[in-house]
């Protein structure tokens, strides 16, 4: 059984929920919790945009197409999702990163993405 890292956000406070509809997170608990087994570091709580969803599909991770066999309805603009920190940084470098919720982004995202970038992309 995977042991979750402390549920602390990038601002040092308690990790807030990212989304329960759709249900997100490495543990599918609605939070961007992580652990040693989460090799993708699904730690950035992001609000999906059409531009980011198209980019993600283009680079090989189709998040918008429903996959009922996995209980996945597909994401649409406005949905929140726990993104892999590396994919978020890649999208940022390409100019199409989505907005993030800092209070719901796990502090382990800082292993990959600087706080300055996360703050720059913070949702209003």
C-alpha positions in Angstrom: 0.0 0.0 0.0 1.4 3.4 -1.0 2.0 5.9 1.7 1.0 9.4 0.9 3.4 12.3 1.4 2.2 14.9 3.8 -0.8 16.8 2.3 0.8 20.2 2.2 0.4 22.7 -0.7 3.0 24.8 -2.3 2.2 27.7 0.0 2.8 25.7 3.1 -0.8 25.2 4.1 -3.1 22.2 4.0 -3.7 20.6 0.6 -7.1 21.6 -0.6 -9.2 19.4 -2.9 -8.6 19.8 -6.7 -11.7 18.0 -8.1 -14.2 15.3 -7.3 -16.1 15.8 -10.5 -14.2 14.6 -12.4 -12.5 12.6 -9.7 -8.8 13.3 -10.0 -5.5 12.6 -8.3 -3.0 9.7 -8.3 -5.1 8.1 -5.5 -8.4 9.2 -7.2 -9.3 11.0 -3.9 -9.9 14.4 -5.4 -6.6 15.8 -4.1 -3.2 16.1 -5.9 -1.6 13.8 -3.2 1.5 11.9 -4.2 3.8 9.2 -2.9 7.1 7.4 -3.9 5.1 5.2 -6.4 3.7 8.3 -8.3 6.5 8.4 -10.8 4.6 11.1 -12.9 4.3 13.4 -9.9 0.5 14.1 -10.4 0.8 17.2 -8.1 -0.3 20.3 -10.1 -4.0 21.2 -9.8 -4.8 22.7 -13.1 -7.9 24.1 -14.8 -8.2 22.6 -18.2 -8.3 24.8 -21.3 -9.0 23.8 -24.9 -5.5 24.8 -25.9 -3.8 22.7 -23.2 -6.1 19.7 -23.9 -5.1 19.9 -27.6 -1.4 20.2 -26.7 -1.6 17.2 -24.3 -3.2 15.1 -27.0 -0.6 16.2 -29.5 2.3 15.1 -27.2 0.7 11.8 -26.6 -1.6 12.1 -23.5 -5.2 12.4 -24.7 -7.1 13.7 -21.7 -10.2 14.8 -23.7 -11.4 11.5 -25.2 -13.8 9.5 -23.1 -12.5 6.1 -22.0 -15.5 4.4 -20.5 -13.6 1.1 -20.0 -11.5 3.0 -17.4 -14.5 5.0 -16.0 -13.0 8.2 -17.6 -15.5 10.6 -19.2 -12.8 12.7 -20.8 -11.9 16.3 -19.7 -13.3 19.5 -21.0 -12.3 23.1 -20.6 -13.0 24.3 -17.1 -12.4 20.9 -15.5 -9.7 20.7 -12.8 -7.2 17.9 -13.0 -4.0 16.8 -11.2 -1.4 17.1 -13.9 2.0 15.6 -13.9 4.4 18.4 -12.9 6.8 17.6 -15.8 4.0 17.9 -18.3 2.8 21.2 -16.8 6.4 22.6 -17.0 6.7 21.3 -20.6 3.4 23.1 -21.5 4.6 26.2 -19.8 7.8 26.2 -21.8 5.6 25.8 -25.0 3.4 28.7 -23.9 0.2 26.7 -23.4 0.1 25.8 -19.7 -3.2 26.0 -17.9 -3.9 28.0 -14.8 -3.2 26.4 -11.5 -4.8 26.4 -8.0 -1.9 26.9 -5.6 -3.9 25.8 -2.6 -4.6 22.5 -4.2 -1.1 21.9 -5.8 1.1 19.6 -3.7 4.4 20.9 -2.4 6.2 18.0 -4.2 5.5 19.8 -7.5 8.3 22.2 -6.4 10.7 19.3 -7.0 10.1 20.0 -10.7 8.4 23.4 -11.2 9.6 26.6 -9.5 7.2 28.5 -7.2 7.7 31.5 -9.4 6.3 29.7 -12.4 3.4 28.3 -10.4 2.6 31.7 -9.0 2.8 33.2 -12.6 0.2 30.7 -13.7 -2.0 30.9 -10.6 -5.8 31.1 -11.2 -7.4 34.3 -10.1 
